[in-house]
Amino acid sequence: MSAFVRNLHWALLPAAVIAAVAALDGPVRADPPTEEPSRSTVALARAGSIMTVGGPLTPAWLYPEGRIDYGVIEWLLAKAVAGSMGVEDDDDAWKALLSASDRVGILVDVEGIQPHDPLLEALVRGIMDRGVPMRNIVIFAGEESALFRAGYDISGNTPGVRVMASDDQGYRKGLTRIVFDYCTKIINVSRLRVDPEIGMYGALANSLAAVPYVDRQRLRHEPQLLPEAAAKATIRRMVVLNIIDALTPAFQRSEGGRGYDTWAYNGVLASTDPVAVDTIGRQILQEKLVEEAGGGACPELEVPYLAPATEAYRLGTSDPEQIDVLRIGP
Protein backbone atom coordinates (compact mmCIF):
# COMPACT_ATOMS: atom_id res chain seq x y z
CA MET A 1 0.00 0.00 0.00
CA SER A 2 1.60 3.27 -1.10
CA ALA A 3 1.91 6.25 1.23
CA PHE A 4 -0.06 8.34 -1.27
CA VAL A 5 -3.13 6.13 -0.95
CA ARG A 6 -2.79 5.65 2.75
CA ASN A 7 -2.68 9.42 3.26
CA LEU A 8 -4.57 10.32 0.83
CA HIS A 9 -31.10 9.26 -14.87
CA TRP A 10 -32.88 7.90 -13.11
CA ALA A 11 -35.89 8.61 -15.35
CA LEU A 12 -37.54 12.00 -14.78
CA LEU A 13 -40.25 11.68 -12.15
CA PRO A 14 -42.73 14.20 -10.78
CA ALA A 15 -41.18 16.44 -8.17
CA ALA A 16 -43.53 15.14 -5.49
CA VAL A 17 -42.38 11.57 -6.12
CA ILE A 18 -38.72 12.54 -5.95
CA ALA A 19 -39.27 14.46 -2.73
CA ALA A 20 -41.11 11.56 -1.14
CA VAL A 21 -38.49 9.01 -2.14
CA ALA A 22 -35.62 11.27 -1.05
CA ALA A 23 -37.27 11.75 2.32
CA LEU A 24 -37.48 8.01 2.86
CA ASP A 25 -34.18 7.33 1.12
CA GLY A 26 -35.49 3.92 0.17
CA PRO A 27 -34.92 1.94 -3.01
CA VAL A 28 -36.77 3.03 -6.11
CA ARG A 29 -38.72 0.21 -7.72
CA ALA A 30 -40.73 0.78 -10.85
CA ASP A 31 -43.06 -1.06 -13.14
CA PRO A 32 -41.39 -2.56 -16.23
CA PRO A 33 -40.74 0.18 -18.80
CA THR A 34 -43.21 0.46 -21.65
CA GLU A 35 -40.90 2.50 -23.88
CA GLU A 36 -37.80 1.41 -25.73
CA PRO A 37 -35.05 1.36 -23.08
CA SER A 38 -32.32 3.96 -23.42
CA ARG A 39 -28.88 2.79 -24.48
CA SER A 40 -25.90 2.76 -22.15
CA THR A 41 -22.20 3.11 -22.84
CA VAL A 42 -19.43 1.08 -21.24
CA ALA A 43 -15.84 2.04 -21.98
CA LEU A 44 -13.35 -0.83 -21.84
CA ALA A 45 -9.72 0.24 -22.05
CA ARG A 46 -7.07 -2.47 -22.28
CA ALA A 47 -3.28 -2.61 -22.59
CA GLY A 48 -1.03 -5.30 -23.97
CA SER A 49 0.80 -5.27 -20.65
CA ILE A 50 0.75 -3.23 -17.48
CA MET A 51 4.23 -4.37 -16.45
CA THR A 52 7.65 -3.00 -17.29
CA VAL A 53 10.19 -5.82 -17.45
CA GLY A 54 13.94 -5.51 -17.87
CA GLY A 55 14.03 -1.73 -18.24
CA PRO A 56 16.80 0.54 -16.94
CA LEU A 57 14.75 1.26 -13.81
CA THR A 58 13.44 -2.27 -13.48
CA PRO A 59 16.45 -4.60 -13.56
CA ALA A 60 15.52 -8.26 -13.65
CA TRP A 61 17.56 -9.06 -10.56
CA LEU A 62 15.46 -6.58 -8.55
CA TYR A 63 12.11 -7.02 -10.32
CA PRO A 64 12.10 -10.57 -11.71
CA GLU A 65 8.40 -10.32 -12.62
CA GLY A 66 8.57 -6.70 -13.67
CA ARG A 67 7.03 -3.63 -12.13
CA ILE A 68 3.63 -2.03 -12.70
CA ASP A 69 3.89 0.76 -15.26
CA TYR A 70 2.13 3.73 -13.67
CA GLY A 71 1.96 5.52 -17.01
CA VAL A 72 -0.04 2.68 -18.54
CA ILE A 73 -2.43 2.62 -15.57
CA GLU A 74 -3.03 6.36 -15.90
CA TRP A 75 -3.64 5.96 -19.64
CA LEU A 76 -6.14 3.15 -19.08
CA LEU A 77 -8.07 5.15 -16.49
CA ALA A 78 -8.07 8.32 -18.59
CA LYS A 79 -9.34 6.48 -21.67
CA ALA A 80 -12.02 4.61 -19.74
CA VAL A 81 -13.31 7.76 -18.04
CA ALA A 82 -13.34 9.75 -21.29
CA GLY A 83 -14.99 6.93 -23.21
CA SER A 84 -17.70 6.48 -20.60
CA MET A 85 -18.72 10.12 -21.10
CA GLY A 86 -18.48 10.01 -24.89
CA VAL A 87 -15.61 12.49 -25.17
CA GLU A 88 -12.05 12.26 -26.43
CA ASP A 89 -10.26 13.82 -23.49
CA ASP A 90 -10.60 12.86 -19.84
CA ASP A 91 -10.38 16.55 -18.88
CA ASP A 92 -13.73 17.11 -20.60
CA ALA A 93 -15.14 14.03 -18.90
CA TRP A 94 -14.10 15.12 -15.42
CA LYS A 95 -15.47 18.62 -16.04
CA ALA A 96 -18.84 17.06 -16.75
CA LEU A 97 -18.64 14.83 -13.68
CA LEU A 98 -17.12 17.03 -10.98
CA SER A 99 -16.57 20.63 -9.99
CA ALA A 100 -13.84 22.10 -7.79
CA SER A 101 -16.40 22.69 -5.03
CA ASP A 102 -17.42 19.02 -4.81
CA ARG A 103 -16.57 16.78 -1.90
CA VAL A 104 -15.77 13.47 -3.55
CA GLY A 105 -16.18 10.08 -1.98
CA ILE A 106 -14.40 7.09 -3.47
CA LEU A 107 -16.37 3.98 -2.53
CA VAL A 108 -13.62 1.38 -2.65
CA ASP A 109 -13.93 -2.41 -2.68
CA VAL A 110 -11.92 -4.03 0.10
CA GLU A 111 -14.11 -7.05 0.83
CA GLY A 112 -12.24 -9.49 -1.39
CA ILE A 113 -9.28 -8.36 -3.46
CA GLN A 114 -9.05 -4.60 -3.51
CA PRO A 115 -8.43 -2.42 -6.57
CA HIS A 116 -4.77 -1.92 -7.42
CA ASP A 117 -3.06 0.94 -5.60
CA PRO A 118 -1.73 2.57 -8.80
CA LEU A 119 -5.28 2.78 -10.15
CA LEU A 120 -6.53 4.46 -6.98
CA GLU A 121 -3.55 6.80 -6.98
CA ALA A 122 -4.25 7.76 -10.60
CA LEU A 123 -7.91 8.35 -9.74
CA VAL A 124 -7.07 10.59 -6.78
CA ARG A 125 -4.61 12.58 -8.90
CA GLY A 126 -7.23 12.91 -11.63
CA ILE A 127 -9.77 14.27 -9.15
CA MET A 128 -7.26 16.71 -7.68
CA ASP A 129 -6.24 17.90 -11.15
CA ARG A 130 -9.81 19.13 -11.56
CA GLY A 131 -9.41 21.47 -8.60
CA VAL A 132 -10.79 19.28 -5.79
CA PRO A 133 -8.47 19.71 -2.79
CA MET A 134 -7.13 16.60 -1.10
CA ARG A 135 -9.01 17.42 2.12
CA ASN A 136 -12.27 17.12 0.15
CA ILE A 137 -11.60 13.54 -0.97
CA VAL A 138 -12.71 10.60 1.17
CA ILE A 139 -11.91 6.95 0.51
CA PHE A 140 -14.50 4.82 2.27
CA ALA A 141 -15.68 1.23 2.57
CA GLY A 142 -18.05 -0.76 4.75
CA GLU A 143 -15.95 -2.08 7.60
CA GLU A 144 -13.08 -0.47 9.45
CA SER A 145 -11.46 -3.87 10.00
CA ALA A 146 -11.47 -4.54 6.23
CA LEU A 147 -9.79 -1.19 5.55
CA PHE A 148 -7.19 -1.97 8.20
CA ARG A 149 -6.47 -5.40 6.72
CA ALA A 150 -6.12 -3.81 3.30
CA GLY A 151 -3.39 -1.52 4.63
CA TYR A 152 -5.22 1.80 4.82
CA ASP A 153 -4.36 4.31 7.52
CA ILE A 154 -7.62 4.71 9.41
CA SER A 155 -6.21 6.69 12.34
CA GLY A 156 -7.42 10.01 10.96
CA ASN A 157 -4.22 11.65 12.20
CA THR A 158 -2.32 11.68 8.92
CA PRO A 159 -2.73 14.66 6.58
CA GLY A 160 -4.10 13.94 3.12
CA VAL A 161 -7.00 12.01 1.70
CA ARG A 162 -9.25 10.83 4.51
CA VAL A 163 -10.13 7.17 4.97
CA MET A 164 -13.39 6.23 6.65
CA ALA A 165 -15.58 3.21 7.31
CA SER A 166 -19.36 3.16 7.13
CA ASP A 167 -19.67 1.13 10.31
CA ASP A 168 -17.47 3.55 12.24
CA GLN A 169 -19.33 6.68 11.12
CA GLY A 170 -22.81 5.28 11.76
CA TYR A 171 -25.97 5.44 9.69
CA ARG A 172 -28.91 7.70 8.99
CA LYS A 173 -32.01 6.71 7.01
CA GLY A 174 -30.42 3.37 6.19
CA LEU A 175 -27.23 4.82 4.70
CA THR A 176 -23.77 5.60 6.00
CA ARG A 177 -23.45 9.13 7.35
CA ILE A 178 -20.40 9.50 5.11
CA VAL A 179 -22.60 10.13 2.08
CA PHE A 180 -24.67 12.73 3.92
CA ASP A 181 -21.97 14.56 5.86
CA TYR A 182 -18.81 14.29 3.76
CA CYS A 183 -19.71 13.83 0.08
CA THR A 184 -21.53 15.57 -2.74
CA LYS A 185 -20.40 13.12 -5.44
CA ILE A 186 -19.34 9.46 -5.27
CA ILE A 187 -17.14 7.39 -7.57
CA ASN A 188 -17.73 3.65 -7.16
CA VAL A 189 -14.54 1.60 -7.62
CA SER A 190 -14.68 -2.20 -7.48
CA ARG A 191 -12.49 -5.15 -8.46
CA LEU A 192 -13.91 -7.66 -10.96
CA ARG A 193 -14.22 -11.16 -9.56
CA VAL A 194 -16.51 -14.14 -9.19
CA ASP A 195 -18.38 -14.51 -5.93
CA PRO A 196 -19.66 -17.95 -4.84
CA GLU A 197 -22.63 -16.42 -3.04
CA ILE A 198 -23.90 -13.76 -5.47
CA GLY A 199 -22.22 -14.85 -8.71
CA MET A 200 -20.07 -11.80 -9.36
CA TYR A 201 -18.73 -8.81 -7.48
CA GLY A 202 -18.78 -5.53 -9.34
CA ALA A 203 -20.32 -2.07 -9.19
CA LEU A 204 -23.75 -3.06 -7.84
CA ALA A 205 -22.35 -5.35 -5.17
CA ASN A 206 -19.89 -2.69 -4.05
CA SER A 207 -22.81 -0.40 -3.19
CA LEU A 208 -23.56 -2.74 -0.26
CA ALA A 209 -20.78 -0.99 1.65
CA ALA A 210 -23.00 2.09 2.01
CA VAL A 211 -25.75 0.29 3.98
CA PRO A 212 -25.68 -1.20 7.50
CA TYR A 213 -24.07 -4.58 8.07
CA VAL A 214 -27.38 -6.32 8.72
CA ASP A 215 -28.68 -5.11 5.34
CA ARG A 216 -25.49 -6.21 3.61
CA GLN A 217 -25.93 -9.71 4.95
CA ARG A 218 -29.62 -9.83 4.07
CA LEU A 219 -29.04 -8.66 0.50
CA ARG A 220 -26.17 -11.05 -0.06
CA HIS A 221 -28.41 -13.92 1.04
CA GLU A 222 -31.18 -12.70 -1.27
CA PRO A 223 -29.13 -11.52 -4.26
CA GLN A 224 -32.20 -10.81 -6.40
CA LEU A 225 -32.77 -7.92 -3.95
CA LEU A 226 -29.13 -6.81 -3.94
CA PRO A 227 -29.79 -3.75 -6.19
CA GLU A 228 -31.76 -2.29 -3.30
CA ALA A 229 -28.57 -0.72 -1.96
CA ALA A 230 -27.65 1.02 -5.22
CA ALA A 231 -31.28 2.11 -5.65
CA LYS A 232 -31.28 4.17 -2.45
CA ALA A 233 -32.23 7.66 -3.59
CA THR A 234 -29.10 9.35 -2.21
CA ILE A 235 -26.72 6.75 -3.61
CA ARG A 236 -28.48 6.78 -6.96
CA ARG A 237 -28.16 10.55 -7.17
CA MET A 238 -24.60 10.88 -5.88
CA VAL A 239 -22.77 8.08 -7.73
CA VAL A 240 -21.61 9.78 -10.91
CA LEU A 241 -19.27 7.08 -12.24
CA ASN A 242 -18.67 3.36 -11.81
CA ILE A 243 -15.14 2.05 -12.39
CA ILE A 244 -14.25 -1.64 -12.41
CA ASP A 245 -10.64 -2.67 -12.00
CA ALA A 246 -10.18 -5.54 -14.47
CA LEU A 247 -6.38 -5.43 -14.55
CA THR A 248 -6.20 -8.89 -13.01
CA PRO A 249 -9.77 -10.17 -12.49
CA ALA A 250 -10.45 -13.26 -10.38
CA PHE A 251 -12.24 -16.12 -12.11
CA GLN A 252 -12.43 -18.50 -9.15
CA ARG A 253 -11.56 -18.93 -5.50
CA SER A 254 -8.20 -20.56 -4.86
CA GLU A 255 -7.98 -24.04 -3.45
CA GLY A 256 -8.88 -23.82 0.20
CA GLY A 257 -10.97 -20.68 -0.38
CA ARG A 258 -8.41 -18.28 1.09
CA GLY A 259 -7.61 -16.36 -2.07
CA TYR A 260 -8.42 -15.98 -5.74
CA ASP A 261 -7.05 -17.25 -9.03
CA THR A 262 -6.53 -14.30 -11.35
CA TRP A 263 -5.33 -13.62 -14.87
CA ALA A 264 -3.81 -10.64 -16.67
CA TYR A 265 -6.71 -9.02 -18.52
CA ASN A 266 -5.10 -5.56 -18.27
CA GLY A 267 -8.39 -3.70 -18.47
CA VAL A 268 -10.33 -0.88 -16.84
CA LEU A 269 -14.09 -0.48 -17.33
CA ALA A 270 -16.10 2.68 -16.70
CA SER A 271 -19.73 3.66 -17.09
CA THR A 272 -22.38 5.89 -15.57
CA ASP A 273 -24.64 2.81 -15.70
CA PRO A 274 -23.79 0.30 -12.92
CA VAL A 275 -25.93 -2.44 -14.46
CA ALA A 276 -24.37 -2.13 -17.90
CA VAL A 277 -20.80 -2.16 -16.58
CA ASP A 278 -21.59 -5.23 -14.46
CA THR A 279 -23.14 -6.92 -17.50
CA ILE A 280 -19.95 -6.45 -19.50
CA GLY A 281 -17.90 -7.55 -16.50
CA ARG A 282 -19.93 -10.75 -16.35
CA GLN A 283 -19.20 -11.38 -20.04
CA ILE A 284 -15.47 -11.02 -19.39
CA LEU A 285 -15.61 -13.54 -16.56
CA GLN A 286 -17.75 -15.93 -18.61
CA GLU A 287 -15.26 -15.87 -21.48
CA LYS A 288 -12.46 -16.73 -19.07
CA LEU A 289 -14.45 -19.60 -17.54
CA VAL A 290 -15.07 -21.02 -21.00
CA GLU A 291 -11.35 -20.71 -21.74
CA GLU A 292 -10.46 -22.49 -18.49
CA ALA A 293 -12.86 -25.29 -19.46
CA GLY A 294 -10.89 -25.78 -22.66
CA GLY A 295 -13.56 -24.23 -24.83
CA GLY A 296 -16.00 -27.01 -24.04
CA ALA A 297 -19.23 -27.00 -22.09
CA CYS A 298 -19.16 -24.50 -19.27
CA PRO A 299 -22.01 -23.52 -16.93
CA GLU A 300 -23.32 -20.00 -17.30
CA LEU A 301 -22.11 -17.61 -14.62
CA GLU A 302 -25.36 -16.86 -12.82
CA VAL A 303 -25.64 -13.29 -11.54
CA PRO A 304 -29.19 -13.18 -10.14
CA TYR A 305 -29.31 -9.45 -9.42
CA LEU A 306 -28.70 -8.14 -12.95
CA ALA A 307 -32.21 -8.66 -14.33
CA PRO A 308 -33.96 -7.19 -11.25
CA ALA A 309 -31.59 -4.21 -11.35
CA THR A 310 -33.03 -3.43 -14.78
CA GLU A 311 -36.63 -4.53 -14.46
CA ALA A 312 -37.54 -3.78 -10.85
CA TYR A 313 -35.14 -1.04 -9.82
CA ARG A 314 -34.57 0.70 -13.17
CA LEU A 315 -30.88 1.26 -12.38
CA GLY A 316 -29.71 0.68 -15.95
CA THR A 317 -29.72 -1.96 -18.64
CA SER A 318 -28.63 -5.59 -18.49
CA ASP A 319 -29.51 -6.23 -22.13
CA PRO A 320 -26.25 -6.54 -24.12
CA GLU A 321 -28.13 -5.36 -27.22
CA GLN A 322 -28.75 -2.03 -25.48
CA ILE A 323 -25.12 -1.54 -24.39
CA ASP A 324 -22.57 0.21 -26.57
CA VAL A 325 -19.12 -1.08 -25.65
CA LEU A 326 -16.34 1.31 -26.56
CA ARG A 327 -13.21 -0.81 -26.79
CA ILE A 328 -9.86 0.94 -26.52
CA GLY A 329 -6.62 -0.94 -27.00
CA PRO A 330 -6.14 -4.66 -27.67
Number of C-alpha atoms within 10 A of each C-alpha: 12 12 13 15 21 20 19 23 11 13 8 8 10 8 9 9 11 15 13 12 16 17 12 14 20 20 19 21 18 12 9 11 11 6 6 7 13 10 15 23 21 30 26 27 25 25 19 12 17 21 17 18 18 16 11 8 11 17 15 14 9 11 14 11 14 17 18 16 14 17 11 20 27 19 17 25 26 23 27 29 33 20 26 27 22 16 13 14 14 21 16 14 20 18 12 11 18 19 15 15 12 19 21 29 26 21 26 24 30 24 18 18 16 16 22 17 16 20 20 22 20 20 21 22 16 18 22 17 13 15 13 20 17 19 14 19 25 24 25 24 28 28 19 19 16 16 23 14 11 16 15 22 20 18 10 12 9 13 11 19 20 24 24 24 24 22 20 14 14 14 17 14 14 16 22 22 20 24 24 15 10 15 18 19 22 25 20 24 27 28 28 32 28 25 17 11 12 19 16 25 25 28 30 26 23 23 29 24 26 28 24 20 15 8 17 19 13 12 20 15 13 14 20 18 18 26 29 26 27 28 23 25 22 20 21 20 16 17 23 18 20 28 30 28 26 27 26 19 26 26 22 17 16 12 9 7 8 8 13 18 14 17 13 14 19 22 25 28 31 32 27 24 25 32 28 31 30 29 21 20 26 24 15 17 21 19 16 18 20 15 12 12 12 10 11 10 9 14 10 12 16 14 19 16 23 26 19 21 26 22 17 18 22 23 27 25 27 24 17 14 9 16 20 14 19 18 15 16 13 10
